[in-house]
Amino acid sequence: MAYVLIIISAVFVNNIVLSQFLGICPFLGVSKRVNTALGMSGAVMFVMVLATLVTYLLNQYVLVPLELEFLQTISFILIIASLVQMVEIVLKKVSHSLYEALGVFLPLITTNCCVLGVSIMALDLPSKFNFVEANSLGLAVVFALANSLAFGLALVLFAGIREQLEITETPRKLQGTPISLISAGLLALAFMGFSGLV
């Protein structure tokens, strides 16, 4: 039941982009086409889940026993940066078209605050959700997976809206960024309807 609660809460109620406003840069930058948004979502999912897994283990078995918790942020950033470099190398070999489509936004996963934010939030899950069990690696990985799905859902929905806006007539002064920001706000309001669900 704890896993279902985490998934519903992360995807709908506390969406990492639309409720907590983390990861706004790729949300606005890579959301012009649905296929690019899907590729970015996949890359973020891989990095977020792997980064949470590695940072959780590093925190539990290195930083906490050695009382080096003050190095948490800098060590997490270094791990995320290395994982993004790994994803970049793999994408360049496997899917060069997706690598080209993501362009400058792929290295921006390194500075994507939702990856770091989820890695840090995953350490405090039992107290946040009032679980009796101790810190659990499984809960942290499910939390990261659910938040990456939430990021992907928001990104793909927004990309679909932006593609639709390109073929509709918008007032000249609202074209481009203004109508995109208004649409993002309306999307966030729509997700507020899920508040109180969990």
C-alpha positions as CSV (number, residue, x, y, z in Angstrom):
1,M,0.0,0.0,0.0
2,A,2.9,2.4,0.7
3,Y,4.1,2.1,-2.9
4,V,0.7,2.9,-4.3
5,L,0.4,5.9,-2.0
6,I,3.8,7.2,-3.1
7,I,3.0,6.7,-6.8
8,I,-0.4,8.5,-6.6
9,S,1.0,11.2,-4.5
10,A,4.0,11.9,-6.7
11,V,2.3,11.7,-10.1
12,F,-1.0,13.5,-9.4
13,V,-1.1,15.3,-6.0
14,N,2.4,16.6,-5.6
15,N,3.6,16.6,-9.2
16,I,7.3,17.6,-9.2
17,V,6.8,20.2,-11.9
18,L,3.3,21.5,-11.6
19,S,3.0,21.5,-7.7
20,Q,6.6,21.8,-6.5
21,F,8.0,23.8,-9.4
22,L,11.2,21.8,-9.8
23,G,12.5,21.1,-13.3
24,I,10.9,24.2,-14.9
25,C,13.9,24.8,-17.3
26,P,13.5,21.5,-19.3
27,F,9.7,21.8,-18.9
28,L,9.6,25.0,-20.8
29,G,12.6,24.3,-23.0
30,V,12.1,20.8,-24.4
31,S,8.3,20.9,-24.6
32,K,7.9,22.1,-28.2
33,R,7.5,18.6,-29.7
34,V,6.0,15.5,-28.1
35,N,8.7,13.1,-29.4
36,T,11.4,15.3,-28.0
37,A,9.5,15.5,-24.7
38,L,9.2,11.7,-24.6
39,G,13.0,11.3,-25.2
40,M,13.8,13.9,-22.5
41,S,11.4,12.1,-20.1
42,G,13.1,8.8,-20.7
43,A,16.6,10.3,-20.1
44,V,15.4,12.1,-16.9
45,M,13.7,8.8,-15.7
46,F,16.9,6.8,-16.2
47,V,19.1,9.5,-14.5
48,M,16.6,10.2,-11.6
49,V,16.1,6.5,-10.7
50,L,19.8,5.6,-10.9
51,A,20.9,8.8,-9.1
52,T,18.4,8.2,-6.3
53,L,19.6,4.6,-5.9
54,V,23.3,5.6,-5.9
55,T,22.9,8.7,-3.6
56,Y,20.7,6.7,-1.2
57,L,23.3,4.0,-0.8
58,L,26.1,6.6,-0.6
59,N,24.2,8.5,2.1
60,Q,23.2,5.4,4.2
61,Y,26.5,3.5,4.0
62,V,29.2,6.2,3.7
63,L,28.0,9.7,4.7
64,V,25.9,8.9,7.8
65,P,28.3,6.3,9.3
66,L,31.3,8.6,8.9
67,E,29.2,11.7,10.0
68,L,29.8,13.5,6.8
69,E,26.2,14.5,6.1
70,F,27.4,18.1,5.3
71,L,28.9,16.7,2.1
72,Q,25.5,15.4,0.9
73,T,24.7,18.1,-1.6
74,I,28.1,18.3,-3.3
75,S,28.5,14.5,-3.5
76,F,24.9,14.1,-4.9
77,I,25.7,16.7,-7.6
78,L,28.9,14.9,-8.6
79,I,27.0,11.6,-8.9
80,I,24.3,13.2,-11.0
81,A,26.8,14.9,-13.3
82,S,28.6,11.6,-13.9
83,L,25.3,9.8,-14.6
84,V,24.3,12.5,-17.1
85,Q,27.6,12.1,-18.9
86,M,27.0,8.3,-19.1
87,V,23.5,8.9,-20.5
88,E,24.9,11.4,-23.1
89,I,27.5,8.8,-24.3
90,V,24.9,6.1,-24.5
91,L,22.4,8.3,-26.4
92,K,25.0,9.4,-28.9
93,K,25.7,5.7,-29.7
94,V,22.2,4.3,-29.6
95,S,19.9,7.1,-30.9
96,H,21.9,9.9,-32.5
97,S,18.6,11.6,-33.7
98,L,17.3,11.9,-30.2
99,Y,20.8,13.1,-29.1
100,E,20.6,15.8,-31.7
101,A,17.0,16.7,-30.9
102,L,17.7,17.1,-27.2
103,G,20.8,19.2,-28.0
104,V,21.8,21.5,-25.2
105,F,19.1,20.3,-22.9
106,L,20.7,16.9,-22.3
107,P,23.6,18.4,-20.4
108,L,21.0,20.5,-18.5
109,I,19.8,17.4,-16.8
110,T,23.0,17.9,-14.7
111,T,21.6,21.1,-13.3
112,N,18.0,19.9,-13.4
113,C,16.9,20.6,-9.9
114,C,14.2,17.9,-9.9
115,V,16.8,15.1,-10.1
116,L,18.7,16.5,-7.1
117,G,15.5,17.4,-5.3
118,V,14.1,13.9,-5.6
119,S,17.4,12.4,-4.5
120,I,17.3,14.5,-1.3
121,M,13.6,14.1,-0.7
122,A,13.9,10.3,-1.0
123,L,16.0,10.2,2.1
124,D,13.2,11.5,4.3
125,L,10.3,9.4,3.0
126,P,9.2,7.5,6.1
127,S,8.8,10.7,8.1
128,K,7.0,12.5,5.3
129,F,4.5,9.8,4.7
130,N,4.3,8.5,8.3
131,F,5.5,5.1,7.4
132,V,6.5,2.9,10.4
133,E,9.3,1.1,8.6
134,A,12.8,2.5,8.6
135,N,14.4,4.2,5.5
136,S,13.9,1.8,2.7
137,L,15.8,1.6,-0.5
138,G,12.7,0.2,-2.2
139,L,10.6,3.2,-1.2
140,A,13.3,5.6,-2.4
141,V,13.5,3.9,-5.8
142,V,9.7,3.8,-6.2
143,F,9.6,7.5,-5.2
144,A,12.2,8.4,-7.9
145,L,10.3,6.3,-10.5
146,A,7.0,7.9,-9.6
147,N,8.5,11.4,-9.7
148,S,10.1,10.7,-13.1
149,L,6.8,9.5,-14.4
150,A,5.2,12.7,-13.0
151,F,7.9,14.8,-14.8
152,G,7.3,12.9,-18.0
153,L,3.5,13.3,-17.8
154,A,3.7,17.0,-17.2
155,L,6.3,17.4,-20.0
156,V,4.3,15.3,-22.6
157,L,1.0,17.0,-21.7
158,F,2.6,20.4,-22.1
159,A,4.3,19.5,-25.4
160,G,0.9,18.3,-26.7
161,I,-0.7,21.6,-25.7
162,R,2.1,23.6,-27.3
163,E,1.8,21.6,-30.6
164,Q,-1.9,22.4,-30.6
165,L,-1.3,26.1,-29.9
166,E,0.9,26.3,-33.0
167,I,-2.0,25.4,-35.3
168,T,-4.6,27.6,-33.5
169,E,-5.1,31.3,-33.9
170,T,-3.8,33.2,-30.9
171,P,-3.8,36.9,-30.5
172,R,-0.5,38.4,-31.7
173,K,0.6,39.7,-28.3
174,L,0.0,36.3,-26.7
175,Q,1.9,34.2,-29.2
176,G,5.0,32.3,-28.0
177,T,6.1,32.5,-24.4
178,P,3.0,34.3,-23.0
179,I,0.5,31.7,-24.2
180,S,2.9,28.9,-23.1
181,L,3.1,30.3,-19.6
182,I,-0.7,30.8,-19.4
183,S,-1.1,27.2,-20.6
184,A,1.4,25.9,-18.0
185,G,-0.6,27.7,-15.3
186,L,-3.9,26.2,-16.4
187,L,-2.3,22.8,-16.5
188,A,-1.0,23.3,-12.9
189,L,-4.6,24.4,-11.9
190,A,-6.0,21.2,-13.5
191,F,-3.6,19.1,-11.4
192,M,-4.7,21.0,-8.2
193,G,-8.0,19.1,-8.6
194,F,-6.2,16.0,-7.3
195,S,-5.2,17.7,-4.0
196,G,-6.7,15.9,-1.1
197,L,-6.7,12.6,-2.9
198,V,-3.9,11.3,-0.8
